[in-house]
Amino acid sequence: MNPVLAVILAFIVIMSIAGYFIMFSDKKKSIKDEWRIKESTIFMVALLGGSLGVYLGMRSFRHKTNHTSFALGIPLIILIQTYFLIMLVSRII
């Protein structure tokens, strides 16, 4: 595997794990009526490669699934990132 691609994929995995745990943490805080993680922070993690983790966290914890910005925005980010990843891989290979 190309070293650049390996680093990019590792970064995506790390950011996805972070996104998943951010959704977990925010759900727990919402249940306890505590200070919450800003939605802009969650979107920033998604944009920086953690969109799959945020999406899986949304579904796993039933968190923010009724927010239109999340229900439409996160899958859209996943599609765009997948497109760019495919384009990158096709140029590297």
N, CA and C of each residue as an Amber inpcrd file, in Angstrom:
protein
   279
   0.8500000  -1.1830000   0.0000000   0.0000000   0.0000000   0.0000000
   0.8920000   1.2420000   0.0000000   0.4500000   2.2230000  -0.7360000
   1.1440000   3.5040000  -0.7970000   1.1790000   4.1300000   0.5980000
   2.3470000   4.6330000   1.0420000   2.4510000   5.2080000   2.3870000
   1.5430000   6.4170000   2.6110000   1.3400000   7.2180000   1.5900000
   0.4610000   8.3820000   1.7220000  -0.9770000   7.9270000   1.9490000
  -1.3990000   6.9390000   1.2000000  -2.7450000   6.3980000   1.3570000
  -2.9150000   5.7640000   2.7350000  -1.8810000   5.0730000   3.2170000
  -1.9400000   4.4530000   4.5420000  -2.1210000   5.5090000   5.6300000
  -1.4200000   6.6190000   5.5130000  -1.5400000   7.6990000   6.5030000
  -2.9340000   8.3060000   6.4460000  -3.4550000   8.5250000   5.2600000
  -4.7970000   9.1050000   5.1040000  -5.8510000   8.1720000   5.7020000
  -5.7480000   6.8880000   5.3990000  -6.7140000   5.9300000   5.9420000
  -6.6070000   5.8250000   7.4590000  -5.4050000   5.8500000   7.9990000
  -5.2230000   5.8220000   9.4580000  -5.8470000   7.0590000  10.0960000
  -5.6670000   8.2060000   9.4610000  -6.2470000   9.4570000   9.9730000
  -7.7750000   9.3770000   9.9660000  -8.3340000   8.8410000   8.8950000
  -9.7950000   8.6980000   8.8090000 -10.3150000   7.7690000   9.9000000
  -9.6120000   6.6730000  10.1410000 -10.0210000   5.7390000  11.1980000
  -9.9720000   6.4260000  12.5580000  -8.8990000   7.1430000  12.8490000
  -8.7650000   7.8400000  14.1320000  -9.8610000   8.8880000  14.3020000
 -10.1180000   9.6590000  13.2610000 -11.1500000  10.6970000  13.3400000
 -12.5440000  10.0790000  13.4670000 -12.7650000   8.9350000  12.8330000
 -14.0540000   8.2610000  12.9420000 -14.2800000   7.7290000  14.3510000
 -13.2410000   7.2000000  14.9600000 -13.3470000   6.7490000  16.3530000
 -13.6480000   7.9460000  17.2490000 -12.9560000   9.0570000  17.0100000
 -13.2110000  10.2730000  17.7880000 -14.6500000  10.7470000  17.5980000
 -15.1350000  10.7250000  16.3670000 -16.5050000  11.1460000  16.0880000
 -17.5340000  10.2790000  16.7830000 -17.2740000   8.9940000  16.8110000
 -18.1820000   8.0560000  17.4850000 -18.2490000   8.3620000  18.9790000
 -17.0950000   8.5630000  19.5870000 -17.0650000   8.8280000  21.0270000
 -17.5820000  10.2130000  21.3770000 -17.4590000  11.1580000  20.4670000
 -18.0490000  12.4840000  20.6960000 -19.5710000  12.3620000  20.7360000
 -20.1310000  11.5900000  19.8270000 -21.5860000  11.3920000  19.8340000
 -22.0280000  10.6550000  21.0970000 -21.2520000   9.6670000  21.5190000
 -21.5450000   8.9490000  22.7570000 -21.5300000   9.9060000  23.9450000
 -20.4880000  10.7070000  24.0240000 -20.3440000  11.6470000  25.1350000
 -21.4590000  12.6830000  25.1410000 -21.7930000  13.2150000  23.9800000
 -22.8420000  14.2320000  23.9100000 -24.1950000  13.6460000  24.2750000
 -24.4560000  12.4050000  23.8950000 -25.7150000  11.7540000  24.2550000
 -25.8120000  11.5740000  25.7690000 -24.7300000  11.1300000  26.3810000
 -24.7250000  10.9540000  27.8350000 -24.9370000  12.2950000  28.5410000
 -24.3020000  13.3520000  28.0260000 -24.4590000  14.6780000  28.6240000
 -25.8830000  15.1900000  28.4530000 -26.5050000  14.8680000  27.3390000
 -27.8850000  15.3200000  27.1190000 -28.8410000  14.6180000  28.0790000
 -28.5800000  13.3590000  28.3570000 -29.4220000  12.6090000  29.2940000
 -29.2950000  13.1940000  30.7040000 -28.0700000  13.5730000  31.0800000
 -27.8170000  14.1090000  32.4140000 -28.0580000  15.6160000  32.5060000
 -28.4900000  16.2130000  31.4000000 -28.7420000  17.6560000  31.3390000
 -27.4980000  18.4610000  31.7330000 -26.3530000  18.0410000  31.1890000
 -25.0760000  18.7020000  31.4480000 -24.6590000  19.5340000  30.2400000
 -23.5120000  20.2170000  30.3940000 -22.9160000  20.9860000  29.3070000
 -22.7310000  20.0790000  28.1070000 -23.0400000  20.5950000  26.9210000
 -23.0400000  19.7880000  25.7030000 -21.9070000  20.1740000  24.7700000
 -21.6070000  19.2900000  23.8580000 -20.6270000  19.5470000  22.8080000
 -21.3250000  20.3490000  21.7230000 -20.6750000  21.4140000  21.2640000
 -21.2770000  22.2680000  20.2380000 -21.4990000  21.4780000  18.9500000
 -22.6090000  21.7630000  18.2940000 -22.8880000  21.1080000  17.0090000
 -21.8150000  21.4450000  15.9860000 -21.2820000  22.6570000  16.0510000
 -20.2220000  23.0410000  15.1130000 -18.9730000  22.1830000  15.3210000
 -18.7040000  21.7970000  16.5640000 -17.5620000  20.9260000  16.8440000
 -17.7860000  19.5460000  16.2490000 -19.0010000  19.0410000  16.3820000
 -19.3210000  17.7230000  15.8180000 -19.1850000  17.7530000  14.2950000
 -19.6810000  18.8190000  13.6690000 -19.5480000  18.9380000  12.2160000
 -18.0850000  19.0820000  11.8030000 -17.2840000  19.7770000  12.6080000
 -15.8670000  19.9350000  12.2750000 -15.1560000  18.5820000  12.3110000
 -15.4570000  17.7680000  13.3080000 -14.8770000  16.4260000  13.3720000
 -15.3060000  15.6120000  12.1470000 -16.5670000  15.7320000  11.7710000
 -17.0600000  15.0200000  10.5850000 -16.3370000  15.4900000   9.3240000
 -16.1850000  16.7880000   9.1870000 -15.5170000  17.3380000   7.9990000
 -14.0420000  16.9640000   7.9320000 -13.4340000  16.7780000   9.0900000
 -12.0100000  16.4280000   9.1320000 -11.7600000  14.9300000   9.0000000
 -12.7820000  14.1800000   8.6130000 -12.5930000  12.7580000   8.3440000
 -13.3490000  11.8300000   9.2640000 -14.0580000  12.3690000  10.2350000
 -14.7650000  11.5240000  11.1870000 -16.2370000  11.3370000  10.8940000
 -16.6490000  11.6000000   9.6780000 -18.0770000  11.5600000   9.3410000
 -18.6910000  10.1760000   9.5370000 -17.9630000   9.1370000   9.2070000
 -18.5010000   7.7890000   9.3760000 -18.7320000   7.4830000  10.8600000
 -17.8010000   7.8700000  11.7030000 -17.9580000   7.6650000  13.1390000
 -19.1090000   8.4630000  13.7190000 -19.2560000   9.7150000  13.2600000
 -20.3750000  10.5380000  13.7130000 -21.6880000   9.8950000  13.2850000
 -21.7520000   9.4280000  12.0520000 -22.9710000   8.7970000  11.5550000
 -23.2970000   7.5190000  12.3450000 -22.2980000   6.6920000  12.5660000
 -22.5230000   5.4670000  13.3330000 -22.9420000   5.7930000  14.7660000
 -22.3700000   6.8460000  15.3310000 -22.7690000   7.2880000  16.6600000
 -24.1980000   7.7970000  16.6850000 -24.5850000   8.5190000  15.6470000
 -25.9680000   8.9860000  15.5440000 -26.9310000   7.8160000  15.5760000
 -26.6290000   6.8040000  14.7960000 -27.5130000   5.6450000  14.6940000
 -27.4530000   4.7760000  15.9470000 -26.2710000   4.5460000  16.4700000
 -26.1170000   3.6820000  17.6450000 -26.8020000   4.2400000  18.8850000
 -26.6630000   5.5570000  19.0810000 -27.1660000   6.1790000  20.3000000
 -28.4630000   6.9440000  20.0830000 -29.0030000   6.8730000  18.8600000
 -30.2090000   7.6190000  18.5020000 -30.0820000   9.0720000  18.9350000
 -28.9870000   9.6670000  18.5090000 -28.6620000  11.0230000  18.9340000
 -28.5890000  11.9440000  17.7200000 -29.3570000  13.0120000  17.7680000
 -29.4200000  14.0390000  16.7250000 -29.9870000  13.5070000  15.4120000
 -30.6820000  12.4030000  15.4500000 -31.2510000  11.8360000  14.2260000
 -32.4590000  12.6320000  13.7390000 -33.0710000  13.4130000  14.6070000
 -34.2130000  14.2440000  14.2000000 -33.7950000  15.6420000  13.7670000
 -32.5110000  15.9630000  13.8990000 -32.0190000  17.2560000  13.4470000
 -31.7510000  17.1570000  11.9390000 -32.4530000  17.9560000  11.1670000
 -32.3050000  17.9000000   9.7100000 -30.8640000  18.1450000   9.2840000
 -30.1890000  19.0730000   9.9630000 -28.8060000  19.3810000   9.5900000
 -27.9060000  18.1580000   9.7440000 -28.1800000  17.3240000  10.7290000
 -27.3950000  16.1110000  10.9250000 -27.9000000  14.9770000  10.0420000
 -29.2120000  14.8130000   9.9640000 -29.7870000  13.7140000   9.1870000
 -29.4270000  13.8120000   7.7050000 -29.2990000  15.0220000   7.1920000
 -28.9210000  15.2200000   5.7860000 -27.4460000  15.5580000   5.6310000
 -26.9260000  16.3500000   6.5490000 -25.5580000  16.8610000   6.4310000
 -24.4880000  15.7970000   6.5610000 -24.6090000  14.9400000   7.5640000
 -23.5730000  13.9290000   7.7890000 -23.5180000  12.9270000   6.6290000
 -24.6460000  12.3790000   6.1540000 -24.5510000  11.4950000   4.9730000
 -23.9830000  12.2150000   3.7380000 -24.3120000  13.4840000   3.5700000
 -23.7560000  14.2400000   2.4490000 -22.2340000  14.3680000   2.5720000
 -21.7600000  14.6380000   3.7740000 -20.3130000  14.7210000   4.0070000
 -19.6680000  13.3760000   3.6950000 -20.3000000  12.2880000   4.1140000
 -19.7630000  10.9540000   3.8270000 -19.6560000  10.7280000   2.3170000
 -20.6900000  11.1010000   1.5790000 -20.6620000  10.9250000   0.1200000
 -19.5460000  11.7430000  -0.5260000 -19.3990000  12.9780000  -0.1040000
 -18.3570000  13.8390000  -0.6780000 -16.9720000  13.2990000  -0.3380000
 -16.7780000  12.9010000   0.9080000 -15.4750000  12.3660000   1.3060000
 -15.1750000  11.0520000   0.5900000 -16.1850000  10.2270000   0.3950000
 -15.9850000   8.9690000  -0.3310000 -15.5770000   9.2470000  -1.7770000
 -16.2300000  10.2120000  -2.3920000 -15.8770000  10.5940000  -3.7610000
 -14.4070000  11.0130000  -3.8460000 -13.9900000  11.9070000  -2.9380000
 -12.6010000  12.3800000  -2.9700000 -11.6110000  11.2670000  -2.6420000
 -11.9750000  10.3560000  -1.7630000 -11.0950000   9.2370000  -1.4490000
 -10.9450000   8.3250000  -2.6620000 -12.0370000   8.0630000  -3.3570000
 -11.9660000   7.2490000  -4.5770000 -11.1110000   7.9310000  -5.6370000
 -11.2830000   9.2330000  -5.7920000 -10.4590000   9.9680000  -6.7570000
  -8.9790000   9.9130000  -6.3830000  -8.6900000  10.0300000  -5.0920000
  -7.3080000   9.9720000  -4.6340000  -6.7000000   8.5940000  -4.8790000
  -7.4400000   7.5690000  -4.5260000  -6.9490000   6.1990000  -4.7130000
  -6.7340000   5.8970000  -6.1920000  -7.6280000   6.3670000  -7.0390000
  -7.4800000   6.1080000  -8.4790000  -6.2450000   6.8060000  -9.0500000
  -5.8330000   7.8980000  -8.4670000  -4.6190000   8.5900000  -8.9420000
  -3.3480000   7.9640000  -8.3860000  -3.4390000   7.3880000  -7.1930000
  -2.2670000   6.7830000  -6.5720000  -1.9660000   5.4300000  -7.1790000
  -3.0090000   4.6580000  -7.4540000  -2.7990000   3.2810000  -7.9490000
  -2.4870000   3.2910000  -9.4280000
